[in-house]
Amino acid sequence: MSLKDRFKNFFNTDEEYEYIEETEINEQTSNRKEQQGRNVVSLSAIQQQTSKVILCEPTSYNEVQEIADNLLNKRAVVINLQRVDHTQAKRIVDFLSGTVYAVKGDIQKLGLATFLCTPENVSVTGSISTATIDTDEQKGW
């Protein structure tokens, strides 16, 4: 062996060790990429999950089931009860109060015979002035 070959062998490291180390680094990098891939959320999926507000104006108590189904599907519902007689309107509000309780939501009076029912995933901020609500209660609503 020449002096040059001896010098190379002296400073040369074991090739197998380098190969194993590269494999471990590649495996760690691929694991990181897989984990990052799992955390990616598609923007189109987020856009499809937009909240909806349903406006309902029932004419009879028979339509309350459809309103409750919207609440169960996590949609807010605004109900105008002006086209329903007073006894049926009370029954509708009672039924929807139970439904709202079941979905851990909230029901608020917005005005004369108008209510907002929201499921748990919808938060409402602000308030309606109590002067109009007080006059509605005097009229029997």
C-alpha positions in Angstrom: 0.0 0.0 0.0 1.1 3.4 -0.8 1.3 6.2 1.6 -1.7 7.8 -0.1 -3.9 4.8 0.4 -2.9 4.5 4.1 -3.8 8.1 4.6 -7.2 7.6 3.0 -8.0 4.5 5.1 -6.9 6.3 8.2 -9.3 9.2 7.8 -12.1 7.2 6.1 -15.0 6.2 8.3 -16.9 3.0 8.2 -19.3 3.1 5.3 -21.9 0.9 6.9 -22.3 3.3 9.8 -22.9 6.1 7.5 -25.5 4.1 5.6 -27.4 3.2 8.7 -27.4 6.8 9.9 -28.7 8.0 6.6 -31.5 5.4 6.7 -32.5 6.5 10.2 -32.6 10.1 9.1 -34.7 9.2 6.0 -37.1 7.2 8.2 -37.5 10.1 10.7 -38.0 12.6 7.8 -40.7 10.3 6.2 -42.4 9.9 9.6 -42.5 13.6 10.0 -44.0 14.1 6.5 -46.6 11.4 7.2 -47.6 13.1 10.5 -47.7 16.5 8.8 -49.9 15.0 6.1 -52.4 13.9 8.7 -52.7 17.4 10.2 -53.6 19.0 6.8 -57.2 20.2 6.5 -58.7 20.8 3.2 -60.0 24.3 2.7 -62.9 23.0 0.7 -64.0 20.9 3.6 -64.0 23.9 5.9 -66.1 25.9 3.3 -68.7 23.1 3.1 -69.2 23.3 6.9 -70.5 26.8 6.8 -73.3 27.6 9.2 -76.8 28.3 8.0 -79.7 30.2 9.4 -83.1 28.9 8.5 -86.2 31.2 8.4 -89.5 29.5 9.2 -93.0 30.7 9.3 -95.1 27.7 10.3 -98.9 27.7 9.6 -99.6 24.8 12.0 -98.2 22.7 14.8 -97.5 19.9 12.3 -94.4 21.8 10.9 -92.6 21.9 14.2 -90.8 18.6 13.4 -89.1 20.1 10.4 -87.9 23.0 12.6 -86.6 20.6 15.2 -84.7 18.6 12.5 -82.8 21.8 11.5 -81.8 22.3 15.1 -80.6 18.7 15.3 -78.5 19.3 12.2 -76.8 22.2 14.0 -78.5 25.1 12.1 -79.9 28.2 13.7 -83.6 28.8 13.1 -85.6 32.0 13.2 -89.3 31.3 13.7 -92.1 33.8 12.9 -95.3 32.6 14.7 -97.6 35.4 13.5 -99.5 33.1 11.1 -100.4 30.6 13.8 -103.1 31.0 16.4 -102.0 31.7 20.0 -102.5 28.2 21.4 -100.6 26.5 18.6 -97.8 29.1 18.9 -97.4 28.2 22.6 -97.2 24.5 21.8 -94.6 25.2 19.1 -92.5 27.2 21.5 -92.8 24.5 24.2 -91.7 21.8 21.8 -88.8 23.9 20.5 -87.7 24.7 24.0 -87.4 21.0 24.7 -85.5 20.5 21.5 -83.1 23.4 22.2 -82.5 22.0 25.7 -81.7 18.6 24.2 -79.1 20.0 21.8 -77.7 22.3 24.6 -78.7 25.4 22.6 -80.5 28.5 23.3 -83.9 30.1 22.5 -84.4 33.9 22.5 -87.3 36.1 21.8 -86.6 38.6 19.0 -89.9 40.4 18.8 -93.6 40.0 18.4 -94.1 36.2 18.0 -90.5 35.9 16.6 -88.0 33.6 18.2 -84.4 32.6 17.5 -83.4 29.0 18.3 -79.7 28.1 18.2 -77.9 24.8 18.7 -74.7 24.5 20.8 -72.3 25.4 18.0 -73.9 28.8 17.4 -73.2 31.7 19.8 -75.4 34.8 19.7 -74.1 38.2 20.9 -76.0 41.4 21.5 -79.6 41.8 22.7 -82.9 43.1 21.6 -84.4 46.0 23.6 -86.7 44.8 26.3 -89.3 47.5 25.7 -90.7 45.6 22.7 -90.6 42.3 24.4 -92.5 43.7 27.5 -95.3 45.0 25.3 -95.5 41.6 23.5 -95.9 39.8 26.8 -98.8 42.2 27.7 -100.5 41.2 24.5 -100.2 37.5 25.4 -97.1 36.5 23.5 
